[in-house]
Amino acid sequence: MMAKIHTVALNTKGSPDWYKRLFAWIMAHGNAKYEEEIADRKRVLFAELHGNVLEIGSGTGPNLSYYPSDIHWIGIEPNPFMHPYLQQEAERLGLAGLFHSTRARSWSIS
């Protein structure tokens, strides 16, 4: 099991909330065919990861199931509307209680 999961919401300017919310929903519900087609490639790419892993643009969590169990994963996702989907995916994978969401300016990595 991963040691800890973090997500960081950066200040996102320019896109209205309705767009960010819609994009998060589409990524969570409309990406299944793509994920099915790319699954074998992700398994190969992610199999050798160890230690600390920083995923920039973690989205709705489609990569979580591919990471080896011995990593410390940190996800940076600027769209706060992705976070509930990411947390749901983490819980589905048995990573519940390890999820932490914060604003970038107040986040400490120590």
Protein Blocks (a to p, Z undefined) as FASTA:
>chain_A
ZZbdcddddddehiafklmmmmmmmmmmmmmmmmmmmmmmmmmmmmmgghjaddehklno
pmmmmpcfkbccddddfblklmmmmmmmmmmnopghiaccddfklpcfZZ
